[in-house]
Amino acid sequence: MPVTFEVGEGTLVLRVVGEWSIAVAEEARADAVDKLRGTSVTDILVDLRRAVLKASFIDIFEFTVGHAKAFPPGTRHAVILDPGSPSSADAKAAEDAAYNRGIRMRVFADEACARAWLDAPRGDDR
C-alpha cells in the first residue's frame, strides 16, 4: 500500500505516494481506525500531494461521507492536495459534503496551514 502512517502528539499523519484509488483509500481508512483505537488522537492529516488520484467524484463523495461511521465524532480531517491537481475541485466539493454531514474536514494546499487548523481550538471548524 502506498501509504505511510505516523502517530504524533494528537495527530495521525497519512502520507500517500503513488496510486490513491478508492480501494486503497478504504484500506488506509481501516488501518487508520485501527491505529487510533485506544489512543486519544482526534486529528488526522492526509497528505495527497504525491498521490496519483484514481477516483471519480462520486467515489470521493461516498468515501468522505463514510468517515462519519468510521471515526469517532469530533475527529478532524485535514487533507493536503496539490492545488493544481485535477481532483482539487472534487476535494473542495467533498469538503462541503463532509461539513453538511457534521464531519470536520478541510482541504489545504500546504502542510503549515493544515497543521495550524488542526492545532487551533475546536469550534465551527470551517
C-alpha angles and dihedrals in degrees: 000000000000093000129101122194128211123181112205135164103316095334136090110205122203117190117192124201117176132002117011106190125162090258090055091044092052091048090049091049091052090049091048091052089051092049092050095049110112094010133103092230111131102164128078126192116195115192110201098163092110095037126109102222114219103175138103123236092255090051091052091046094050093044092050097049088048088070089079091069097034101052133046116264112272096032109143121215120200113188121195114204131171103256090222092057116119087230096057093095090050090050092053090050089050088051090056091047090050092049091050089055096048096258113138103225133143132179119221138183095216138035097233092060092045092051091046090055092048091048094048121098113273116261135120088340092208 
